[in-house]
Amino acid sequence: MVLEKIRGHLADAVAKGETLEDFGRKVEIDVGPGTFLSPSHMENVFRTGTHSAYAAGMDKVLEHPMMAHLFPYRRYTAIHDDRVRAEHLALETHGIGGGPIYRSDDPTWTKFRPPWSWNCRCGIIPISIDEAARQGIQEAIT
């Protein structure tokens, strides 16, 4: 199947730290010239796939009890350019106190963990209790 070949090349690109160009070249060779993926679609598949793999790895690290204790908050970050979608920007204003910081166990992450849609370029930054306190999160101030 063509889609299985593309998934395989994407997994290989993630594992080897390859670039979009490397991924595209391998897909072209395996699927054939003039693949059904336009350059923008190829970038979308690559960006979403690699971002998803990165996010899964970060989640795995942050699930460790020691890391969960050290970083009990997450900052949601959107890319502020002309391609960002309004609903992605909005998540920077729905966290604790109307800001971008959420508790790590907030149910928001179940549905809106970046990347939460195709070509989502948003991200999260783990936040310590001390950093949350410096950012004005009252529950973190001791």
FIFIDREN-517544 format. One line per field, with one value per atom (N, C-alpha, C, O): residue in one letter; chain; x, y negated, z. Coordinates in nm, 4 decimals. Layout:
# FIFIDREN-517544
rest: c(a, ...)
kette: c(A, ...)
xx: c(X, ...)
yy: c(Y, ...)
zz: c(Z, ...)
//
This chain:
# FIFIDREN-517544
rest: c(m, m, m, m, v, v, v, v, l, l, l, l, e, e, e, e, k, k, k, k, i, i, i, i, r, r, r, r, g, g, g, g, h, h, h, h, l, l, l, l, a, a, a, a, d, d, d, d, a, a, a, a, v, v, v, v, a, a, a, a, k, k, k, k, g, g, g, g, e, e, e, e, t, t, t, t, l, l, l, l, e, e, e, e, d, d, d, d, f, f, f, f, g, g, g, g, r, r, r, r, k, k, k, k, v, v, v, v, e, e, e, e, i, i, i, i, d, d, d, d, v, v, v, v, g, g, g, g, p, p, p, p, g, g, g, g, t, t, t, t, f, f, f, f, l, l, l, l, s, s, s, s, p, p, p, p, s, s, s, s, h, h, h, h, m, m, m, m, e, e, e, e, n, n, n, n, v, v, v, v, f, f, f, f, r, r, r, r, t, t, t, t, g, g, g, g, t, t, t, t, h, h, h, h, s, s, s, s, a, a, a, a, y, y, y, y, a, a, a, a, a, a, a, a, g, g, g, g, m, m, m, m, d, d, d, d, k, k, k, k, v, v, v, v, l, l, l, l, e, e, e, e, h, h, h, h, p, p, p, p, m, m, m, m, m, m, m, m, a, a, a, a, h, h, h, h, l, l, l, l, f, f, f, f, p, p, p, p, y, y, y, y, r, r, r, r, r, r, r, r, y, y, y, y, t, t, t, t, a, a, a, a, i, i, i, i, h, h, h, h, d, d, d, d, d, d, d, d, r, r, r, r, v, v, v, v, r, r, r, r, a, a, a, a, e, e, e, e, h, h, h, h, l, l, l, l, a, a, a, a, l, l, l, l, e, e, e, e, t, t, t, t, h, h, h, h, g, g, g, g, i, i, i, i, g, g, g, g, g, g, g, g, g, g, g, g, p, p, p, p, i, i, i, i, y, y, y, y, r, r, r, r, s, s, s, s, d, d, d, d, d, d, d, d, p, p, p, p, t, t, t, t, w, w, w, w, t, t, t, t, k, k, k, k, f, f, f, f, r, r, r, r, p, p, p, p, p, p, p, p, w, w, w, w, s, s, s, s, w, w, w, w, n, n, n, n, c, c, c, c, r, r, r, r, c, c, c, c, g, g, g, g, i, i, i, i, i, i, i, i, p, p, p, p, i, i, i, i, s, s, s, s, i, i, i, i, d, d, d, d, e, e, e, e, a, a, a, a, a, a, a, a, r, r, r, r, q, q, q, q, g, g, g, g, i, i, i, i, q, q, q, q, e, e, e, e, a, a, a, a, i, i, i, i, t, t, t, t)
kette: c(A, A, A, A, A, A, A, A, A, A, A, A, A, A, A, A, A, A, A, A, A, A, A, A, A, A, A, A, A, A, A, A, A, A, A, A, A, A, A, A, A, A, A, A, A, A, A, A, A, A, A, A, A, A, A, A, A, A, A, A, A, A, A, A, A, A, A, A, A, A, A, A, A, A, A, A, A, A, A, A, A, A, A, A, A, A, A, A, A, A, A, A, A, A, A, A, A, A, A, A, A, A, A, A, A, A, A, A, A, A, A, A, A, A, A, A, A, A, A, A, A, A, A, A, A, A, A, A, A, A, A, A, A, A, A, A, A, A, A, A, A, A, A, A, A, A, A, A, A, A, A, A, A, A, A, A, A, A, A, A, A, A, A, A, A, A, A, A, A, A, A, A, A, A, A, A, A, A, A, A, A, A, A, A, A, A, A, A, A, A, A, A, A, A, A, A, A, A, A, A, A, A, A, A, A, A, A, A, A, A, A, A, A, A, A, A, A, A, A, A, A, A, A, A, A, A, A, A, A, A, A, A, A, A, A, A, A, A, A, A, A, A, A, A, A, A, A, A, A, A, A, A, A, A, A, A, A, A, A, A, A, A, A, A, A, A, A, A, A, A, A, A, A, A, A, A, A, A, A, A, A, A, A, A, A, A, A, A, A, A, A, A, A, A, A, A, A, A, A, A, A, A, A, A, A, A, A, A, A, A, A, A, A, A, A, A, A, A, A, A, A, A, A, A, A, A, A, A, A, A, A, A, A, A, A, A, A, A, A, A, A, A, A, A, A, A, A, A, A, A, A, A, A, A, A, A, A, A, A, A, A, A, A, A, A, A, A, A, A, A, A, A, A, A, A, A, A, A, A, A, A, A, A, A, A, A, A, A, A, A, A, A, A, A, A, A, A, A, A, A, A, A, A, A, A, A, A, A, A, A, A, A, A, A, A, A, A, A, A, A, A, A, A, A, A, A, A, A, A, A, A, A, A, A, A, A, A, A, A, A, A, A, A, A, A, A, A, A, A, A, A, A, A, A, A, A, A, A, A, A, A, A, A, A, A, A, A, A, A, A, A, A, A, A, A, A, A, A, A, A, A, A, A, A, A, A, A, A, A, A, A, A, A, A, A, A, A, A, A, A, A, A, A, A, A, A, A, A, A, A, A, A, A, A, A, A, A, A, A, A, A, A, A, A, A, A, A, A, A, A, A, A, A, A, A, A, A, A, A, A, A, A, A, A, A, A, A, A, A, A, A, A, A, A, A, A, A, A, A, A, A, A, A, A, A, A, A, A)
xx: c(0.0831, 0.0000, 0.0884, 0.1938, 0.0435, 0.1173, 0.1229, 0.2282, 0.0101, 0.0080, 0.0999, 0.1623, 0.1088, 0.1991, 0.3442, 0.4260, 0.3761, 0.5123, 0.5443, 0.6540, 0.4489, 0.4696, 0.4867, 0.5757, 0.4026, 0.4158, 0.5521, 0.6153, 0.5958, 0.7262, 0.8396, 0.9326, 0.8319, 0.9348, 0.9301, 1.0342, 0.8113, 0.7989, 0.8591, 0.9325, 0.8284, 0.8861, 1.0381, 1.1084, 1.0877, 1.2323, 1.2947, 1.4018, 1.2283, 1.2785, 1.2850, 1.3805, 1.1837, 1.1823, 1.2958, 1.3695, 1.3089, 1.4112, 1.5523, 1.6405, 1.5734, 1.7077, 1.7306, 1.8403, 1.6278, 1.6437, 1.6583, 1.7308, 1.5902, 1.6026, 1.5189, 1.4317, 1.5465, 1.4784, 1.3579, 1.3367, 1.2801, 1.1675, 1.2161, 1.1517, 1.3283, 1.3827, 1.4187, 1.3913, 1.4801, 1.5138, 1.3865, 1.3797, 1.2869, 1.1587, 1.0959, 1.0546, 1.0890, 1.0278, 1.0990, 1.0349, 1.2314, 1.3098, 1.2797, 1.2618, 1.2737, 1.2463, 1.1046, 1.0829, 1.0089, 0.8713, 0.8648, 0.8015, 0.9289, 0.9308, 0.9909, 0.9384, 1.1009, 1.1676, 1.0786, 1.0645, 1.0180, 0.9392, 0.8012, 0.7540, 0.7369, 0.6003, 0.6021, 0.5095, 0.7072, 0.7204, 0.7113, 0.6555, 0.7669, 0.7627, 0.6190, 0.5301, 0.5987, 0.4650, 0.3703, 0.2522, 0.4213, 0.3357, 0.2134, 0.2146, 0.1102, -0.0130, 0.0051, -0.0830, 0.1175, 0.1428, 0.2047, 0.3145, 0.1338, 0.1907, 0.3000, 0.3062, 0.3860, 0.4890, 0.4307, 0.4865, 0.3197, 0.2619, 0.2005, 0.2064, 0.1414, 0.0852, 0.1979, 0.1852, 0.3084, 0.4243, 0.4762, 0.5066, 0.4865, 0.5328, 0.4365, 0.4789, 0.3070, 0.2049, 0.2178, 0.2162, 0.2304, 0.2442, 0.3713, 0.3696, 0.4803, 0.6079, 0.6018, 0.6393, 0.5547, 0.5505, 0.4600, 0.4986, 0.3406, 0.2472, 0.3000, 0.2878, 0.3582, 0.4125, 0.5307, 0.5371, 0.6238, 0.7408, 0.7021, 0.7543, 0.6112, 0.5667, 0.4934, 0.5100, 0.4133, 0.3421, 0.4402, 0.4215, 0.5446, 0.6454, 0.7194, 0.7428, 0.7557, 0.8239, 0.7345, 0.7805, 0.6070, 0.5127, 0.4953, 0.4894, 0.4870, 0.4728, 0.5959, 0.5841, 0.7138, 0.8366, 0.8409, 0.8789, 0.8019, 0.8002, 0.7015, 0.7315, 0.5842, 0.4845, 0.5401, 0.5194, 0.6095, 0.6661, 0.7651, 0.7629, 0.8514, 0.9478, 0.8752, 0.9075, 0.7774, 0.7078, 0.6157, 0.5743, 0.5832, 0.5010, 0.5808, 0.5228, 0.7134, 0.7963, 0.7649, 0.7579, 0.7459, 0.7072, 0.7974, 0.7479, 0.9283, 1.0176, 0.9932, 0.9901, 0.9763, 0.9529, 0.8152, 0.7993, 0.7168, 0.5809, 0.5811, 0.5098, 0.6609, 0.6709, 0.7437, 0.7047, 0.8478, 0.9267, 0.8559, 0.8762, 0.7725, 0.7066, 0.5558, 0.5047, 0.4844, 0.3407, 0.2544, 0.1317, 0.3158, 0.2423, 0.2964, 0.4082, 0.2138, 0.2531, 0.2095, 0.1004, 0.2957, 0.2593, 0.2242, 0.3015, 0.1079, 0.0650, 0.1199, 0.1042, 0.1835, 0.2383, 0.1913, 0.2014, 0.1408, 0.1014, 0.2051, 0.2778, 0.2106, 0.2980, 0.2204, 0.1113, 0.2747, 0.2059, 0.2465, 0.3303, 0.1859, 0.2098, 0.0786, -0.0272, 0.0848, -0.0380, -0.1012, -0.2088, -0.0367, -0.0934, -0.1620, -0.2294, -0.1455, -0.2032, -0.3557, -0.4109, -0.4217, -0.5677, -0.6139, -0.5490, -0.7248, -0.7766, -0.7972, -0.7677, -0.8471, -0.8723, -0.7418, -0.7415, -0.6327, -0.5031, -0.4505, -0.3974, -0.4657, -0.4271, -0.5116, -0.4622, -0.6383, -0.7303, -0.6860, -0.7121, -0.6199, -0.5782, -0.4729, -0.4464, -0.4132, -0.3194, -0.3920, -0.3282, -0.5243, -0.6013, -0.7046, -0.7914, -0.6962, -0.7944, -0.7342, -0.8026, -0.6070, -0.5423, -0.5742, -0.6712, -0.4927, -0.5114, -0.5078, -0.4143, -0.6091, -0.6158, -0.6263, -0.5921, -0.6729, -0.6884, -0.5581, -0.5477, -0.4600, -0.3300, -0.2979, -0.3854, -0.1723, -0.1327, -0.0862, -0.0500, -0.0861, -0.0355, -0.1519, -0.2513, -0.1345, -0.2340, -0.1654, -0.0439, -0.2426, -0.1894, -0.1630, -0.2304, -0.0658, -0.0340, -0.1480, -0.1580, -0.2350, -0.3477, -0.4773, -0.5847, -0.4676, -0.5872, -0.6475, -0.5742, -0.7790, -0.8419, -0.8268, -0.8510, -0.7880, -0.7640, -0.6659, -0.6813, -0.5641, -0.4604, -0.5139, -0.4540, -0.6250, -0.6818, -0.7208, -0.7013, -0.7752, -0.8204, -0.7270, -0.7163, -0.6608, -0.5858, -0.4357, -0.3693, -0.3807, -0.2367, -0.1736, -0.2043, -0.0855, -0.0242, 0.0579, 0.1242, 0.0534, -0.0310, -0.1708, -0.1872, -0.2701, -0.4071, -0.4875, -0.6070, -0.4253, -0.4872, -0.3758, -0.2601, -0.4118, -0.3120, -0.2392, -0.2994, -0.1090, -0.0189, -0.0192, 0.0183, -0.0610, -0.0549, 0.0927, 0.1704, 0.1290, 0.2680, 0.2813, 0.3849, 0.1760, 0.1766, 0.2642, 0.3048, 0.2920, 0.3731, 0.3416, 0.2603, 0.4082, 0.3971, 0.5376, 0.6346, 0.5448, 0.6702, 0.6430, 0.5560, 0.7162, 0.6989, 0.7378, 0.8368, 0.6588, 0.6806, 0.6911, 0.6064, 0.7953, 0.8138, 0.7228, 0.6639, 0.7120, 0.6333, 0.6936, 0.6210, 0.8264, 0.8926, 0.8642, 0.8336, 0.8745, 0.8483, 0.7017, 0.6716, 0.6109, 0.4684, 0.4443, 0.3669, 0.5105, 0.4967, 0.5478, 0.4849, 0.6616, 0.7159, 0.6221, 0.6207, 0.5443, 0.4502, 0.3165, 0.2234, 0.3090, 0.1886, 0.0804, -0.0318, 0.1094, 0.0099, -0.0015, 0.0891, -0.1126, -0.1299, -0.1148, -0.0536, -0.1685, -0.1616, -0.0183, 0.0094, 0.0731, 0.2126, 0.2966, 0.4094, 0.2422, 0.3157, 0.3053, 0.1953, 0.4189, 0.4164, 0.4498, 0.4523)
yy: c(0.1178, 0.0000, -0.1253, -0.1290, -0.2249, -0.3503, -0.4214, -0.4713, -0.4264, -0.4953, -0.4281, -0.4963, -0.2962, -0.2260, -0.2609, -0.2748, -0.2751, -0.3135, -0.4540, -0.4790, -0.5452, -0.6829, -0.6840, -0.7516, -0.6099, -0.6008, -0.5445, -0.5917, -0.4438, -0.3839, -0.4831, -0.4890, -0.5606, -0.6621, -0.7716, -0.8242, -0.8060, -0.9070, -0.8548, -0.9269, -0.7305, -0.6713, -0.6652, -0.6910, -0.6316, -0.6252, -0.7640, -0.7793, -0.8645, -1.0022, -1.0501, -1.1170, -1.0158, -1.0558, -0.9854, -1.0480, -0.8560, -0.7776, -0.8252, -0.8231, -0.8681, -0.9073, -1.0582, -1.1051, -1.1341, -1.2794, -1.3415, -1.4396, -1.2850, -1.3337, -1.4589, -1.4932, -1.5244, -1.6485, -1.6205, -1.5088, -1.7255, -1.7183, -1.6766, -1.5959, -1.7310, -1.6979, -1.5496, -1.4857, -1.4944, -1.3515, -1.2677, -1.1735, -1.3034, -1.2327, -1.2384, -1.1359, -1.3584, -1.3747, -1.2953, -1.2356, -1.2944, -1.2208, -1.0716, -1.0057, -1.0174, -0.8747, -0.8386, -0.7337, -0.9258, -0.9000, -0.9011, -0.8138, -0.9980, -1.0057, -0.8798, -0.8268, -0.8318, -0.7119, -0.5899, -0.5102, -0.5745, -0.4552, -0.4558, -0.3529, -0.5716, -0.5801, -0.6092, -0.5730, -0.6740, -0.7055, -0.8546, -0.9284, -0.8987, -1.0418, -1.0901, -1.0156, -1.2148, -1.2718, -1.2153, -1.1948, -1.1896, -1.1371, -1.2266, -1.3440, -1.1705, -1.2461, -1.3535, -1.4376, -1.3524, -1.4525, -1.5772, -1.5719, -1.6878, -1.8147, -1.8541, -1.7983, -1.9487, -1.9915, -2.0386, -2.0083, -2.1120, -2.1593, -2.0438, -2.0430, -1.9463, -1.8292, -1.7452, -1.6936, -1.7319, -1.6574, -1.7224, -1.6531, -1.8558, -1.9273, -1.9067, -1.8873, -1.9108, -1.8926, -1.7543, -1.7433, -1.6492, -1.5127, -1.5016, -1.4433, -1.5572, -1.5500, -1.6281, -1.5764, -1.7520, -1.8369, -1.7756, -1.7678, -1.7324, -1.6773, -1.5470, -1.5232, -1.4634, -1.3356, -1.3524, -1.2879, -1.4383, -1.4575, -1.5288, -1.4967, -1.6251, -1.6967, -1.6001, -1.6074, -1.5110, -1.4117, -1.3189, -1.2861, -1.2767, -1.1887, -1.2612, -1.2039, -1.3862, -1.4659, -1.4814, -1.4650, -1.5130, -1.5317, -1.4022, -1.4055, -1.2894, -1.1610, -1.1321, -1.0831, -1.1625, -1.1434, -1.2334, -1.1899, -1.3594, -1.4524, -1.4056, -1.4103, -1.3604, -1.3103, -1.1928, -1.1842, -1.1038, -0.9865, -1.0292, -0.9757, -1.1251, -1.1760, -1.2425, -1.2177, -1.3269, -1.4024, -1.3157, -1.3586, -1.1953, -1.1036, -1.0376, -0.9868, -1.0386, -0.9789, -1.0527, -1.1756, -0.9794, -1.0447, -1.1619, -1.2637, -1.1481, -1.2568, -1.3805, -1.4927, -1.3600, -1.4724, -1.5332, -1.6552, -1.4490, -1.4990, -1.5874, -1.6876, -1.5504, -1.6292, -1.7621, -1.8661, -1.7578, -1.8785, -1.9768, -2.0977, -1.9256, -2.0104, -1.9852, -1.9197, -2.0369, -2.0105, -2.1032, -2.0930, -2.1913, -2.2848, -2.2776, -2.2320, -2.3241, -2.3322, -2.4678, -2.5163, -2.5271, -2.6510, -2.6125, -2.5452, -2.6556, -2.6352, -2.7510, -2.8674, -2.7193, -2.8239, -2.8033, -2.6939, -2.9092, -2.9089, -2.9895, -3.0709, -2.9664, -3.0442, -3.1690, -3.1587, -3.2830, -3.4097, -3.4632, -3.5526, -3.4071, -3.4567, -3.4561, -3.4295, -3.4848, -3.4961, -3.3611, -3.3578, -3.2498, -3.1176, -3.0555, -2.9532, -3.1159, -3.0571, -3.0679, -3.1675, -2.9653, -2.9653, -3.0255, -3.0087, -3.0946, -3.1656, -3.0724, -3.1101, -2.9517, -2.8599, -2.8129, -2.7761, -2.8139, -2.7767, -2.8910, -2.8673, -3.0129, -3.1288, -3.1378, -3.1765, -3.1019, -3.1149, -3.0323, -3.0709, -2.9199, -2.8366, -2.9045, -2.8599, -3.0109, -3.0871, -3.1772, -3.2423, -3.1806, -3.2678, -3.1917, -3.2534, -3.0589, -2.9795, -2.8982, -2.8159, -2.9207, -2.8496, -2.9143, -2.9889, -2.8852, -2.9383, -3.0909, -3.1497, -3.1537, -3.2993, -3.3653, -3.4827, -3.2918, -3.3486, -3.3598, -3.4390, -3.2815, -3.2857, -3.1549, -3.0700, -3.1379, -3.0196, -2.9015, -2.7978, -2.9144, -2.8070, -2.7229, -2.7746, -2.5907, -2.4928, -2.3939, -2.3752, -2.3314, -2.2199, -2.1033, -2.0888, -2.0222, -1.9091, -1.8087, -1.7356, -1.8041, -1.7107, -1.7750, -1.7163, -1.8947, -1.9635, -1.8828, -1.8390, -1.8625, -1.7856, -1.8499, -1.7843, -1.9743, -2.0397, -1.9593, -1.9498, -1.9008, -1.8288, -1.7037, -1.6559, -1.6501, -1.5310, -1.5578, -1.4727, -1.6748, -1.7073, -1.8031, -1.7967, -1.8898, -1.9973, -1.9887, -2.0922, -1.8707, -1.8523, -1.8698, -1.7939, -1.9689, -1.9892, -1.8675, -1.8046, -1.8351, -1.8957, -1.8363, -1.7144, -1.9212, -1.8718, -1.8817, -1.8524, -1.9217, -1.9161, -1.9220, -1.9484, -1.8972, -1.8962, -2.0294, -2.1367, -2.0188, -2.1331, -2.2256, -2.3424, -2.1744, -2.2501, -2.2696, -2.1742, -2.3927, -2.4257, -2.4707, -2.5238, -2.4492, -2.4881, -2.3912, -2.2864, -2.4280, -2.3421, -2.3641, -2.4490, -2.2851, -2.3033, -2.3162, -2.2641, -2.3872, -2.4021, -2.3585, -2.4152, -2.2583, -2.2182, -2.3342, -2.4033, -2.3545, -2.4656, -2.4104, -2.3328, -2.4517, -2.4117, -2.4944, -2.5934, -2.4533, -2.5292, -2.6681, -2.7674, -2.6753, -2.8055, -2.8978, -3.0156, -2.8443, -2.9269, -2.9690, -3.0836, -2.8788, -2.9138, -3.0260, -3.1181, -3.0178, -3.1236, -3.2568, -3.3607, -3.2538, -3.3768, -3.4334, -3.5538, -3.3452, -3.3877, -3.4337, -3.4684, -3.4332, -3.4847, -3.3813, -3.4187, -3.2543, -3.1487, -3.1374, -3.0869, -3.1847, -3.1954, -3.0624, -3.0579, -2.9549, -2.8263, -2.7743, -2.6870, -2.8270, -2.7838, -2.8662, -2.8290, -2.9770, -3.0656, -3.0084, -2.9900, -2.9806, -2.9202, -3.0215, -2.9880)
zz: c(0.0000, 0.0000, 0.0000, 0.0634, -0.0710, -0.0801, 0.0543, 0.0938, 0.1252, 0.2541, 0.3557, 0.4370, 0.3521, 0.4428, 0.4113, 0.5022, 0.2835, 0.2446, 0.2949, 0.3448, 0.2817, 0.3281, 0.4801, 0.5317, 0.5518, 0.6982, 0.7373, 0.8318, 0.6641, 0.6913, 0.6715, 0.7519, 0.5647, 0.5402, 0.6461, 0.6854, 0.6922, 0.7971, 0.9278, 0.9954, 0.9632, 1.0849, 1.0746, 1.1722, 0.9584, 0.9359, 0.9479, 1.0066, 0.8929, 0.9001, 1.0443, 1.0838, 1.1228, 1.2640, 1.3382, 1.4143, 1.3155, 1.3856, 1.3530, 1.4388, 1.2286, 1.1850, 1.1885, 1.1581, 1.2255, 1.2302, 1.0923, 1.0753, 0.9943, 0.8571, 0.8335, 0.9133, 0.7252, 0.6887, 0.6000, 0.5529, 0.5791, 0.4855, 0.3471, 0.2800, 0.3052, 0.1726, 0.1634, 0.0619, 0.2689, 0.2711, 0.2594, 0.1805, 0.3385, 0.3378, 0.1983, 0.1441, 0.1409, 0.0091, -0.0987, -0.1852, -0.0936, -0.1935, -0.1840, -0.2864, -0.0618, -0.0445, -0.0892, -0.1498, -0.0591, -0.1023, -0.2547, -0.3140, -0.3187, -0.4661, -0.5270, -0.6249, -0.4695, -0.5226, -0.5058, -0.5985, -0.3880, -0.3578, -0.4221, -0.4705, -0.4224, -0.4745, -0.6249, -0.6974, -0.6693, -0.8108, -0.8348, -0.7537, -0.9474, -0.9786, -0.9925, -1.0338, -0.9576, -0.9693, -0.8658, -0.8940, -0.7447, -0.6383, -0.6195, -0.6564, -0.5629, -0.5400, -0.4337, -0.4160, -0.3624, -0.2598, -0.3230, -0.3784, -0.3141, -0.3585, -0.2595, -0.1500, -0.2954, -0.1989, -0.0655, 0.0399, -0.0685, 0.0579, 0.1365, 0.2595, 0.0671, 0.1348, 0.1950, 0.3061, 0.1208, 0.1704, 0.2986, 0.3957, 0.2988, 0.4177, 0.5337, 0.6477, 0.5045, 0.6068, 0.6714, 0.7940, 0.5903, 0.6409, 0.7254, 0.8339, 0.6755, 0.7466, 0.8779, 0.9831, 0.8713, 0.9914, 1.0982, 1.2148, 1.0595, 1.1563, 1.2150, 1.3352, 1.1310, 1.1785, 1.2723, 1.3770, 1.2356, 1.3217, 1.4509, 1.5577, 1.4415, 1.5616, 1.6555, 1.7772, 1.5998, 1.6815, 1.7526, 1.8698, 1.6815, 1.7418, 1.8543, 1.9607, 1.8304, 1.9326, 2.0563, 2.1693, 2.0338, 2.1446, 2.2243, 2.3472, 2.1557, 2.2243, 2.3100, 2.4223, 2.2564, 2.3336, 2.4554, 2.5641, 2.4376, 2.5502, 2.6558, 2.7751, 2.6135, 2.7087, 2.7884, 2.9094, 2.7215, 2.7880, 2.8966, 3.0074, 2.8649, 2.9625, 3.0788, 3.1950, 3.0479, 3.1521, 3.2383, 3.3461, 3.1928, 3.2722, 3.3850, 3.4810, 3.3732, 3.4788, 3.6092, 3.6096, 3.7204, 3.8457, 3.8873, 3.9357, 3.8687, 3.9078, 3.8210, 3.8716, 3.6926, 3.6013, 3.6256, 3.6218, 3.6503, 3.6774, 3.8013, 3.8068, 3.9001, 4.0229, 3.9968, 4.0499, 3.9158, 3.8888, 3.7967, 3.8077, 3.7054, 3.6053, 3.6041, 3.5132, 3.7043, 3.7132, 3.6257, 3.6283, 3.5502, 3.4640, 3.3221, 3.2986, 3.2275, 3.0864, 3.0315, 3.0614, 2.9517, 2.8808, 2.7379, 2.6697, 2.6937, 2.5550, 2.4717, 2.5087, 2.3609, 2.2744, 2.1305, 2.0750, 2.0728, 1.9312, 1.8529, 1.9099, 1.7255, 1.6387, 1.5976, 1.5417, 1.6244, 1.5978, 1.4608, 1.4498, 1.3574, 1.2224, 1.1445, 1.2015, 1.0166, 0.9379, 0.9033, 0.8436, 0.9395, 0.9116, 1.0334, 1.0208, 1.1505, 1.2717, 1.2681, 1.2213, 1.3175, 1.3246, 1.4566, 1.5598, 1.4525, 1.5704, 1.6891, 1.8025, 1.6652, 1.7762, 1.8414, 1.9589, 1.7673, 1.8242, 1.9125, 2.0211, 1.8650, 1.9461, 2.0731, 2.1789, 2.0615, 2.1755, 2.2952, 2.4091, 2.2721, 2.3844, 2.4708, 2.5824, 2.4210, 2.5032, 2.6037, 2.6864, 2.5962, 2.6859, 2.7693, 2.8310, 2.7718, 2.8463, 2.9598, 3.0206, 2.9887, 3.0983, 3.2321, 3.2450, 3.3298, 3.4650, 3.4597, 3.4055, 3.5158, 3.5194, 3.3829, 3.3684, 3.2826, 3.1489, 3.0713, 2.9776, 3.1098, 3.0414, 2.9722, 2.9553, 2.9319, 2.8558, 2.9402, 2.8847, 3.0730, 3.1580, 3.2119, 3.2629, 3.1982, 3.2433, 3.3373, 3.3305, 3.4241, 3.5019, 3.4062, 3.3042, 3.4400, 3.3521, 3.3426, 3.2441, 3.4449, 3.4426, 3.3943, 3.4077, 3.3384, 3.2875, 3.1723, 3.0836, 3.1719, 3.0643, 2.9260, 2.8247, 2.9210, 2.7916, 2.7079, 2.5862, 2.7727, 2.6989, 2.6306, 2.5343, 2.6786, 2.6162, 2.4714, 2.3847, 2.4457, 2.3102, 2.2367, 2.1142, 2.3082, 2.2432, 2.2654, 2.2694, 2.2798, 2.2940, 2.1567, 2.0649, 2.1409, 2.0091, 1.9658, 2.0482, 1.8382, 1.7349, 1.7403, 1.7354, 1.7501, 1.7637, 1.6352, 1.6350, 1.5284, 1.3957, 1.2924, 1.3253, 1.1676, 1.0615, 1.0520, 1.0562, 1.0392, 1.0234, 1.1445, 1.1338, 1.2587, 1.3831, 1.4175, 1.4205, 1.4429, 1.4763, 1.6206, 1.6607, 1.6985, 1.8387, 1.9179, 1.8677, 2.0410, 2.1255, 2.2721, 2.3086, 2.3550, 2.4998, 2.5562, 2.5013, 2.6672, 2.7400, 2.8835, 2.9495, 2.9327, 3.0731, 3.1653, 3.1413, 3.2706, 3.3634, 3.5063, 3.5505, 3.5763, 3.7160, 3.8064, 3.7629, 3.9309, 4.0287, 4.0466, 4.0514, 4.0565, 4.0729, 3.9557, 3.9746, 3.8344, 3.7156, 3.7116, 3.6782, 3.7450, 3.7485, 3.8493, 3.8231, 3.9640, 4.0654, 4.0103, 4.0304, 3.9409, 3.8810, 3.7742, 3.7490, 3.7123, 3.6101, 3.6694, 3.5966, 3.8036, 3.8697, 3.8960, 3.9302, 3.8815, 3.9094, 4.0615, 4.1277, 4.1155, 4.2607, 4.3334, 4.4402, 4.2788, 4.3476, 4.3587, 4.4409, 4.2768, 4.2808, 4.3767, 4.4089, 4.4220, 4.5128, 4.6535, 4.7054, 4.7147, 4.8488, 4.9554, 5.0738)
//
